[in-house]
Amino acid sequence: MPESTLSALDLRIINALQIRPRAPWAQLAPILGANAATLNRRWRELRDAGLVWITSLDQNSWAAAAVVEISCHSGANQQVAKKMAEAKEVIAVDLTAGGRDIVATIATRSEPDLSAPSCSRNCPRWEIYGR
């Protein structure tokens, strides 16, 4: 499956699971217009291709969160993303195209901790937006 090609059914599956992540395929089948076996097969194919994934977060372990946009020197985005992912406060790291090279989500136990996460020692000069 080409990474850039998602069918209308693929997009409906993704959207349905964003809304009801624990819904059984049998419940989604009539809503999405495909049988449960087809939905299950398409999900596995999307997952195996790395196009979709499941993330679980314990919301009781943090009280403040922010989305961090990072611009890197040419060719450094992979290295910076790996360093960011090592920090305990970083719960998601995404390589992007466009205005920023990396978008990361960080979460801490308090809002004051948000301004000085441990990953800032490894990745200086980052800017936090949307506090």
BAFI-3210 file (N, C-alpha, C; in Angstrom, 3 decimals, decimal comma, padded with zeros to 6 digits):
// residues 131
n [1|2|3|4|5|6|7|8|9|10|11|12|13|14|15|16|17|18|19|20|21|22|23|24|25|26|27|28|29|30|31|32|33|34|35|36|37|38|39|40|41|42|43|44|45|46|47|48|49|50|51|52|53|54|55|56|57|58|59|60|61|62|63|64|65|66|67|68|69|70|71|72|73|74|75|76|77|78|79|80|81|82|83|84|85|86|87|88|89|90|91|92|93|94|95|96|97|98|99|100|101|102|103|104|105|106|107|108|109|110|111|112|113|114|115|116|117|118|119|120|121|122|123|124|125|126|127|128|129|130|131]
n.u [000,844|000,733|002,155|000,968|-001,607|-004,811|-007,889|-011,396|-012,803|-010,731|-010,235|-012,718|-012,674|-010,484|-011,432|-013,730|-012,565|-011,155|-013,187|-014,641|-012,693|-012,665|-014,664|-016,307|-015,644|-017,944|-019,951|-019,237|-019,426|-022,071|-022,319|-020,091|-020,351|-019,290|-018,389|-017,596|-015,301|-013,930|-013,370|-011,656|-009,543|-008,660|-007,816|-005,677|-003,954|-003,424|-002,209|000,022|001,397|002,296|000,775|-001,242|-001,737|-001,938|-002,241|-001,795|-002,491|-001,865|-003,826|-003,922|-001,388|-000,302|-000,642|-000,428|000,023|001,638|002,028|004,868|006,700|009,330|012,153|014,810|018,380|019,542|019,105|019,215|016,916|016,108|017,939|017,418|014,724|014,971|016,411|014,547|012,510|013,590|013,186|011,358|009,068|008,073|005,487|004,739|006,234|006,519|007,654|007,591|006,455|006,862|006,240|007,560|009,992|009,673|007,043|006,180|004,605|004,390|004,127|003,546|003,701|002,901|002,026|004,195|006,370|006,232|007,539|010,203|011,125|012,940|013,928|014,699|017,296|018,662|017,838|018,198|016,806|014,090|010,694|007,671|004,331|000,940|000,367]
n.v [-001,172|002,133|004,766|007,284|006,995|006,858|005,321|006,208|004,645|003,976|006,497|006,929|004,887|005,684|008,168|007,338|005,847|007,814|009,162|007,186|005,268|002,681|001,250|-001,665|-003,569|-004,710|-002,986|-000,642|-001,362|-001,158|001,598|002,557|001,350|-001,132|-004,589|-006,140|-007,783|-006,768|-004,157|-004,729|-006,016|-003,896|-002,040|-003,469|-003,586|-000,854|-000,253|-002,028|-000,897|001,351|003,624|004,228|004,263|003,326|005,200|005,452|007,285|008,151|010,173|010,990|011,330|013,757|017,355|019,608|020,590|021,046|022,033|021,824|023,537|023,040|024,226|023,114|022,975|022,373|019,029|018,079|017,231|014,515|013,702|015,559|014,944|012,323|012,850|014,457|012,574|011,018|012,346|012,367|013,914|014,256|013,273|012,796|012,889|014,351|014,332|016,859|018,656|021,840|024,843|024,221|021,847|019,819|018,740|018,518|017,028|017,891|017,022|017,766|017,558|019,913|023,335|025,239|023,475|023,002|025,033|024,447|021,808|018,649|017,975|020,342|020,813|019,137|019,939|022,885|026,242|026,057|026,830|027,410|027,056|027,924|027,584]
n.w [000,000|-000,967|000,932|000,851|000,025|000,973|001,271|000,917|002,735|004,522|005,660|006,884|008,799|010,401|011,332|012,744|014,806|016,096|017,291|018,726|020,177|021,290|020,146|018,986|015,987|014,877|015,728|014,433|011,762|010,339|010,379|009,008|006,585|005,777|006,260|009,464|009,360|007,146|008,029|010,197|008,810|007,121|009,080|010,255|008,025|007,585|010,044|009,976|007,867|009,035|009,021|010,779|014,329|017,788|020,700|024,125|026,988|030,349|031,912|034,509|035,372|034,707|034,761|033,256|029,871|026,667|023,251|021,342|018,997|016,758|015,105|013,140|012,483|009,176|008,299|010,914|012,138|012,681|014,652|016,703|017,206|018,206|020,569|021,904|022,304|024,295|026,651|029,666|029,899|027,367|025,376|022,795|019,589|016,506|013,213|010,823|007,884|006,446|008,195|010,602|011,799|013,649|015,740|019,007|021,833|025,130|028,578|031,989|035,621|036,797|036,019|036,327|036,028|033,354|032,010|032,188|031,242|031,399|028,905|027,766|028,442|026,780|024,296|023,585|023,362|022,557|021,743|023,392|022,571|023,016|025,774]
ca.u [000,000|001,506|001,925|000,195|-002,926|-005,815|-009,200|-012,482|-013,075|-009,643|-010,469|-013,881|-012,225|-009,647|-012,295|-014,583|-011,775|-010,823|-014,380|-014,947|-011,515|-012,862|-015,856|-016,051|-015,844|-019,346|-020,755|-018,880|-019,698|-023,196|-022,094|-019,048|-020,733|-018,470|-018,557|-016,607|-014,050|-013,245|-012,836|-010,524|-008,449|-008,136|-007,079|-004,391|-003,108|-002,995|-001,270|001,252|002,093|002,747|-000,051|-002,057|-001,217|-002,733|-001,488|-002,521|-001,889|-002,447|-004,073|-003,754|000,028|000,123|-001,641|-000,247|000,586|001,863|002,540|006,125|007,112|010,779|012,866|016,151|019,353|019,384|019,531|019,308|015,600|016,066|018,722|016,679|013,525|015,392|016,750|013,285|011,773|014,210|012,746|010,165|007,899|007,626|004,563|004,612|007,170|006,144|008,420|006,608|006,921|006,218|006,813|008,399|010,519|009,187|006,008|006,199|003,676|005,009|003,177|004,229|002,822|002,400|002,293|005,565|007,300|006,119|008,471|011,596|011,213|014,307|014,419|015,272|018,754|019,178|017,405|018,008|016,197|012,813|009,656|006,420|003,153|-000,349|000,317]
ca.v [000,000|003,369|005,486|008,511|006,692|006,375|005,272|006,831|003,753|004,163|007,760|006,741|004,061|006,531|009,145|006,655|005,453|009,032|009,514|006,058|004,406|001,309|000,678|-002,920|-003,505|-005,041|-001,780|000,349|-001,869|-000,526|003,048|002,833|000,766|-002,302|-005,586|-006,097|-008,425|-005,816|-003,081|-005,291|-006,220|-002,588|-001,478|-004,178|-003,162|000,518|-000,336|-002,683|000,042|002,482|004,800|004,489|003,653|003,579|005,807|005,464|008,215|008,198|011,591|011,285|011,522|015,105|018,395|020,675|020,090|022,062|021,611|022,518|023,559|023,124|024,373|022,540|023,207|021,422|017,658|017,728|016,921|013,154|013,686|016,328|014,180|011,216|013,434|014,861|011,376|010,475|013,106|011,760|014,781|014,255|012,169|012,567|013,625|014,173|015,035|017,520|019,456|023,145|025,897|023,673|020,517|018,866|019,157|017,591|017,284|017,634|017,069|017,793|017,454|021,240|024,336|025,756|022,488|023,052|026,006|023,980|020,353|018,134|017,916|021,628|020,731|018,428|020,634|024,281|027,254|025,725|027,777|026,750|027,774|027,418|027,205]
ca.w [000,000|-000,952|002,184|000,683|-000,498|001,913|000,630|001,683|003,865|005,485|006,364|007,762|009,927|011,257|011,989|013,714|015,969|016,832|018,061|019,622|020,009|021,767|019,512|018,277|014,530|014,579|015,959|013,418|010,412|009,634|010,302|008,013|005,303|005,447|007,317|010,541|008,917|006,256|008,868|010,923|007,850|006,696|010,209|010,353|006,903|007,877|011,171|009,529|006,982|009,836|008,731|011,963|015,544|018,987|021,784|025,394|027,934|031,687|032,159|035,931|035,686|034,350|034,979|032,267|028,616|025,635|021,953|021,120|017,595|016,742|013,841|013,291|011,426|008,079|008,528|012,333|012,715|013,225|015,890|017,711|017,551|019,078|021,871|022,521|022,703|025,501|027,827|030,276|029,716|025,971|025,166|021,356|018,730|015,108|012,191|009,975|006,754|006,496|009,012|011,666|011,493|014,642|016,677|020,134|022,918|026,424|029,698|033,280|036,788|037,161|034,984|036,417|035,466|031,902|031,442|032,285|031,200|031,316|027,524|027,361|028,598|025,617|023,085|023,993|022,496|022,010|022,077|023,744|022,114|023,446|027,180]
c.u [000,891|001,148|001,005|-001,236|-003,815|-007,159|-010,222|-012,829|-011,996|-009,875|-011,677|-013,500|-011,430|-010,512|-013,171|-013,803|-011,248|-011,987|-014,693|-013,825|-011,702|-014,081|-015,497|-016,360|-017,301|-020,262|-020,484|-019,299|-020,889|-023,025|-021,135|-019,337|-019,840|-018,646|-017,386|-015,268|-013,249|-012,632|-011,601|-009,314|-007,823|-007,325|-005,706|-003,442|-002,573|-001,951|000,063|002,071|002,617|001,950|-000,964|-001,416|-002,134|-001,802|-002,367|-001,778|-002,618|-002,627|-003,961|-002,306|000,541|-001,023|-001,556|000,403|000,747|002,310|003,757|006,479|008,604|011,280|014,296|017,078|019,183|019,949|019,561|017,992|015,514|016,771|017,987|015,434|013,872|015,710|015,485|012,547|012,346|013,728|011,442|008,912|007,325|006,748|004,307|005,619|006,784|007,065|007,414|007,267|006,204|006,971|007,733|008,859|009,944|008,066|005,985|005,136|004,383|003,949|003,958|003,203|002,256|002,740|003,689|006,603|007,306|007,138|009,916|011,685|012,655|014,827|014,987|016,782|019,383|018,890|017,161|017,313|014,910|011,781|008,378|005,264|001,913|-000,400|-001,004]
c.v [001,237|004,182|006,682|008,249|006,096|006,411|006,011|005,972|003,898|005,412|007,661|005,917|004,913|007,520|008,495|006,290|006,659|009,418|008,445|005,031|002,963|000,633|-000,627|-002,776|-003,778|-003,839|-000,724|-000,065|-001,199|000,985|003,387|002,197|-000,374|-003,315|-005,550|-006,701|-007,490|-004,683|-003,550|-005,467|-004,888|-001,949|-002,130|-003,752|-001,748|000,525|-000,935|-001,794|001,258|003,750|005,176|003,785|004,017|004,149|005,833|006,362|008,152|009,668|011,955|011,568|012,912|016,089|019,528|020,080|021,239|021,388|022,476|022,411|023,829|023,266|023,908|023,050|022,113|020,046|017,207|017,226|015,517|013,084|014,418|015,561|013,014|011,727|013,848|013,645|010,735|011,158|012,541|012,607|014,739|013,031|011,893|013,442|013,318|014,985|015,601|018,183|020,793|024,100|025,430|022,284|019,445|019,516|018,097|018,003|016,933|017,781|016,971|017,753|018,807|022,220|024,945|024,777|022,524|023,996|025,550|022,456|019,888|018,103|019,253|021,647|020,069|019,167|022,099|025,110|026,790|026,739|026,996|027,644|027,145|026,950|027,513]
c.w [000,000|000,288|002,025|000,212|000,579|001,199|001,494|002,897|004,931|006,318|007,304|008,988|010,911|012,029|013,053|014,972|016,739|017,745|019,106|019,529|020,449|021,145|018,803|016,786|014,176|014,774|014,885|012,004|009,723|009,461|009,169|006,659|004,845|006,565|008,289|010,118|008,008|007,063|009,631|010,000|007,427|007,823|010,334|009,248|007,129|008,991|010,730|008,600|007,741|009,610|009,884|013,146|016,689|020,051|023,023|026,368|029,265|032,063|033,631|036,292|035,297|034,514|033,962|031,025|027,631|024,352|021,665|019,641|017,541|015,314|014,067|012,199|010,385|008,442|009,977|012,917|013,306|014,580|017,014|018,150|018,478|020,474|022,611|023,072|023,967|026,781|028,357|030,070|028,309|025,735|023,687|020,626|017,287|014,213|011,202|008,781|006,844|007,392|010,125|011,259|012,404|015,439|017,767|021,142|024,212|027,511|030,998|034,412|037,231|036,044|035,112|035,849|033,947|031,278|031,495|032,272|030,994|029,889|027,063|027,551|027,380|024,321|023,429|022,926|021,857|022,477|022,371|023,324|022,736|024,877|027,788]
res [m|p|e|s|t|l|s|a|l|d|l|r|i|i|n|a|l|q|i|r|p|r|a|p|w|a|q|l|a|p|i|l|g|a|n|a|a|t|l|n|r|r|w|r|e|l|r|d|a|g|l|v|w|i|t|s|l|d|q|n|s|w|a|a|a|a|v|v|e|i|s|c|h|s|g|a|n|q|q|v|a|k|k|m|a|e|a|k|e|v|i|a|v|d|l|t|a|g|g|r|d|i|v|a|t|i|a|t|r|s|e|p|d|l|s|a|p|s|c|s|r|n|c|p|r|w|e|i|y|g|r]
***
